Amino acid sequence: MDLKGTFFNIIKWFYPGMRVKRYALISIGGLFLFGWGLLIILPIDFFRAFKDFGFSLFGQNKIIGSFIVAIGVVLMVLGLRWMNLSVFKEIVPHREKEVPEIIYRERYLRRGPKIVAVGGGTGLSTLLRGLKYYTSNITAIVTVSDSGGSSGRLRRDMGILPPGDIRNCLVALAVSEPLMTELFQYRFKEGELKGHSFGNLLIAAMSDITGNFERAIWETSKVLSIRGRVLPSTLSSVTLCAEFIDGRVIKGEDKIPSYGKKIKRLFIEPDKVYPLDEAIDAIYNAEIIVLGPGSLYTSIISNLLVEGIQKAIKASPAPKVYVVNIMTQPGETDDFTASDHLRELLRYLKMDKIDYVLVNNGEVDEEVLSKYEKEFAKLVEIDYNILRKYAKNIILSDFVYVDKDVIRHNSSLVSKSIIDIIPSHKRLWGIIKRSEENEKGIF
């Protein structure tokens, strides 16, 4: 223990301009009055000199003594309050009055359930936006096979793992100011940086500075002040490959959906890559494991191809939950029913059944659906009788949320359904104070 350093840190509280001493003196004065008032009121012989002094002024007048006690209490409370606000104003500017609520909420969330979410893309980030209001014990295991867009360019130019899906998950779990999260999602529109996301560039720069992609994610997590943690499924550079029913093999995550035929087999090159120890530990210690929503092959199954991930999920005693996509995805799951999605997932999990499956049965406006149909996407059909062969429990609900003609899962309702599966945490719903956006299910 650095006693010298601790001593000097204490001394700093008495430096000029700290705006702490005056409030501390008010509290100390209040404590003195509180004690003096008690000596006047109570028949205690301790501190006779002080008691006699009190008697010489007021005698044993219980009314005056009570008044002095009350003034002492008020001064102590006000002094401590002003001192705390003065300190909090420097630590959390403009939010100093919210600190008690923030501390309560964060400590409460630390006692929340341990959840592992596996996936990638917008599906996983949508789920995480809802889960963070129930617990901070979230581990997102994210695919790193992206080879298109800004992530693909950075991967080719700098030799780093693709940061795009990682960035989306970090932003989804963030509790920092909205402007900061908006900055991370900002895409440059002109020049050589056109198409690049600021968040991707920051993670790439952090990776170069620290010399470690995992450390870069950790440091970026601190910038965004996220709840939980985000882990890549592997730190190895992998290429996602698909063999189609006609025997053709396509390499590259961004090229697979564009081929237009049914996928026979998905694999990665190199085939022997290993997960992070933290990811495996999180899976074994989880209270619930969630797969999806997201692109079935390129976001979810791609994680299961990393040696050890699939085995850990299968061996974990935690209930496994699959969130079925609302819409089919052209080039990946054309004409797939709910049971087709689940059956294909179980093939790579090497399991016969899953514990829970969440399926949307809500309706979508015909005008919105017609826009999706032009891109050869349609609502996933619920073939209940076949689905129950592969799922021990089926949860049907209106999980759909449409924002600017884009169909998404309602992250608030999906998260509630997942939390309700965990018996010891069913009462979490409604206890934590959520923002107006969360109450409406808008993220």
N, C-alpha and C positions, 0 to 999 in steps of 0.2 A: 504494500500500500504506500503510495506517495504522500507521506504526511506533509511534507513541505509544500507540494502542489496544492493539497487540500486546504492548508492554512492560508495560502495566498489567494485562493479562490474565495474563501470566506471573507478575507479582508477587502476584496473588490466590491462587496456589497456596500461598503462604507465609503466608496469613492464619491466625489462630488458629481451630481447630475444623474445618479442612478435612480432617483425618484422612488426610493424604497425606505430610506431612514425615517422620513417624516411620518410615514404610515406605520412603521414599526413602533415609533415612539407613541403614536396615538393608541395603538393596541396595548402597549406596555402600561400607559397611563390608565387605560380602561381596566386592565388586570389589577392595578393597584387600587382603583376605586372599588372594584368588585370585592376584593379582599377586605378593604376597610369597612365597607358596608356590612359584610358578614360579621365582622368583629363587633360592630355596634348592635346588630340584631341578636346574635347568638350568645348564650352565657358560656363562653369559652375563656379559660384563664391563660391560654397560650398567648405569647406576645403581649404581656401585660402593659408594657410601655405604650404600644400602639393603641391598645384598648383604652388605657387611661386618657390618651390624647383624644381619642374619639369621644369619650365621656365628657371631657372638659369642654368640648365644643357643643355637643348635642345631648349628652347623657345617653341612657339606653332607650333612645326614641326609635321604635321599630319602623315608624312611617318614614322618618328621614333616612334611616339605614337602608330601607327597601328602595327608596328613591336613588340613593347613591349606588346600590347594587345595579339597578336598572340602567343608570347612566354608564356604569362600567361595562355592562354587557353590550350596550349600543356602541360604545367607543371601540371595544374589542372587535366586534363584528365589522364595523365600518372600516377600521384600520386594516384588518385582514383583507376585506373586499377590495379596498382601494389599492392595497399592495399587490394583490393578485392581478387586478386589472392592469396595473402599471407594467407588471412583468409580461403578462399575456399579450399586451398591446405590441410589445417588441417581438414576441415569438410568433404570434399569429395575427398580423395586422388586420384591422377591420372586422375581426371575428372574435375579439376577446370576450364578449358577452356569451358566446356560444360554447366556450371551453368546457363548462361542466357537462353539457349535453354531449359534446364530442368525446370527452373522456369516458362517460358512462357508456355511450354507444360502442366505442372501440373495445372497451373491456368486456362488454357483453358479447360482442361478436367473436372475441377470442375464445369464448366458451362454446361457440357454435360447432356444428357437426363437421367432421373431416370429410371433405368431398373431393374426389378426383374426377376431372372432366377431360375426356380424350377426344381430340378432333382437330379442327383447323378452319380457316376461312371465316366467313361472316356468321356461319351457324354457331360455332363455338363462342365467338365473342358476344353474340346475342344472348346466349344462355348465361354467360358470366355476368352480364349486366344485371341480371335478376338475382343470381345467387349471392352477390356481394352484399345484399341487404339482409342476409340471414347469418352469414358466417364469414370470418376472415381466414378460416382454415381450408382454403381452396388451393388445389394444385391443378393447374391446367397443363396437360401434356400435349404439345403441339407438333404437328407434322412439319418437317423441314425439307420437303421434296419440291417445293414451288420452283418453277423454272421460267415463269413468264413475268412480264411487266417490270416494275421497278426492282422487285426482289431478284428476278432473273438477271437483270443488267448488273446489279451489285455483286451477285454471285459470280458472274463471268469476269467482271472487271477487277474485283478485289479478292476473289477466292474465299469469300465468307459464306456462311450459311444464309439462306434467304430469310430476311427479317420481317417480311410483310405480315404473315399470320401471327408471329410473335408480337409485332407492334399492335395489331388489332386487339389481341387479348390483354396486353398491358393497358391500353386505353380503356377497354371495357371494365377493368378492375380498378381503374384510377378513382381516387377521391379528391384529386387536386382541383384547382380552379378550372371552370369550363374553358377559359381561354387557352390554358395550357394543353388540354386534351384536343382542342380544335387545332392548335399549332402542330401537334404530333400527326394529325390526319391531313394537314395541308399538303396539296400537290402543286408543284411548280407548273406553270402553264406556258412558259416561254424559255427560249435559250437551251443550252446544253443540259440543263437540269429538268427540262420538260418531262412530265410524267413521273418524276421521282417524288416520293413522299418525304416530308421533312423528318418524320419519325424514323423512316428507314435509313436516311442519311446519318441521323444522330446515332442510331445503334451501330451502323457501320463504322463511324468515327470512334465511338466508344470501344468497339472491338479492336480497332487498330491501336488505340492508346493503351488499353489494358493488355492487349495481346491474347485475349481469351474471350470467346463469344459468350460463354456462360457468365463470366464476370461482367461483360457489357450489358447483358439482360438485367443482372442484379443492380447495377448502378443506375440504369434507366428506370428500373422499378422504384428506386428511391426518389428519383426526380418527380415521378408521377404519384408517389405515395399510394401505391396500390394495396388492395386487400388481397392477401393470398400471394401466390407465386406462380410464375410462368416458366416452364421447363421445355426445352426442345426434346423430342423423343430420342434423339441421338446427336452427338457432336460431330459425327462423321458426315462427309459430303456424300449424298446418295442421289441416284437417278431413278425416278419411278418409271417402270416399264409395264406395258400391258400386252398380253397376247390375246388376239381376237379370235372369234370362232372360225374365221377363214385361214388361220395360221399366221397372219401378219403380226409382227411385233413392232410396237411404237414405243420410242423412248422419249421421255420428257413429259412432265405433268401437264404442261400447257398444251401439248399436242394430242394427248389421249382423247379428250372429248370430241375433237374435231374429226376423228376418223369415221365416226358414224355407224359402227357395227357393234354387236354385243361383245362385251369383254368375257373372255374365257378364263383368263388367269392374270393376276396382278403380282408383280415381283419387283425387287429393287436390285440395283447394282451399285456397289458390291453387295452380295447377299448376306455376308457376315459382318454386321455392324452391331454395336452394343449400346444399350441405353445408359442414361445417367443413373448412378446408384440412388440418388435422391428420388428419381421417378419410381423406381422399383419399391423403395421403402414407403413412399406415399401410397402406392397401390395396396401394399400389404396392410397398412395401417388405416386405410380408408373405412369410413362408415357406410359409404355408398359410392359406386363407380358409375359415371354417366358417359355414354357414348352417343355422340351426335347432339343436336342436329348438324347437318353439313353434308357436303358431297360424299356419297357413300364410299367410293373408291379412293378418290384423290385426297380427301380430308380425314376420313376415319380409318378405313382399312390400311392406308399407307402407314399409319402408326403401328399397326399390329404386325407388320413385316419386319420391324426391328426386333432382333432376337432378344427374348426375355420379356418384352411387353405383354405379348399374348399369354405366355405361361404364367406371368404374375397375375394378370386379370383373372384367368381361369382358376388359379389356386387361391386367390383372395377370398376370405369368408364374407366379404361385403356383398350386399345385393347389387346386381348389375341391372342397369336401366338403359334402354335404347329409345331415343327420341326420333321417331320416323319423320322424314321430311314431309312438308306439306305438298310440295310440287315435285313432279318427276324432273330429272335433269337431262337435257338433250346430250346425247353422246355418252352418257354414263348409265342412266336408269330409265331409258325410254320404255314406256308401257309397264313399268314395274308397279306391282301392287304393294300394299303394306307388308304382306308375307314374303314377297320376293326380296324386298329390302332386308328384312330380318333374316331370312334363310341364307342370303349371301353373306351377311355379317357373321352369322354363326359358323359358316364354313371356314372362315379365317380365324375365328375364335376357337375353333375345334371343340365346340359345345353343341349339345343337342337342344337345349332350351335356355332362354334367358329369364331372369326373375320378373322383370317388368318391362312393358313396352308402352310408350305414350304415343297416342295417335290422334291427330286432329280430325274432328267431325264437324267443324264449323263451316259455314257457307261463305263463299267469296262472291263479290259483285260480278255479274256477268261481263260487264265492260272491262274489268280488270283481267278476268280470265281470258277474254278474247285476245288481249295483248300478249299474254303468255302463250296462247295457242299458236299465234303467228310465229313464235320462236320454238314451236314443237314441244312445249311443256304443258302439262295438265295436272289437275288434282290427283293425288295418290288415292287409288281405290282401296277401300277398307274391305278386304275379304276376311271377315271375322272368323268364319268357321275354320279356315285354313290357318289363320294367324294364331289361333289358340293352341295349335299343335306345337308351336315353337315358343310360346310365351306362357309362363305360369300365371301371370296377371296382366290384364290388358286395361289400360286407363284411357277411356275415350272422353274427349272434352273439346270445347271450342278454343283451340290454342292459337287461332289465326289473328294476325294483326297486319293491317294494310297501311302503309305510309307512302304517300305520293305514288300510288299504283305499284308499289313494291310489296310483295307478300313476304312476311316474316312471321316467326313464332312470337307470341306475346311472352316475353321473357319473364314477366311477373307471374303469370299463371302457370307457366311451365315450371318455374322455380318452386312455387308453392306446392305443386303436385309432387315434385321430387322430395322436398322437405317433409311432406306428409307421409312419405314412405318410411321415414326414420321415426319410430314410435316415440323415442325420448325427446324429440325436438318438434313435435306437432304443434306445440303452443307458441312457437316462435312467430307464427303468422299474426300480424297486428300489434305485436309488442314493440317492435323497433320503429321509431319515428322515421318515416320515409319522406322523400321530397314529393312535391305535387306530381311531378312527372312519373315517379314510380307508382304512386297510387293509381294513376290512370293507365299504367302498363305501357307508358311511352318511353322509349329509350333511344 
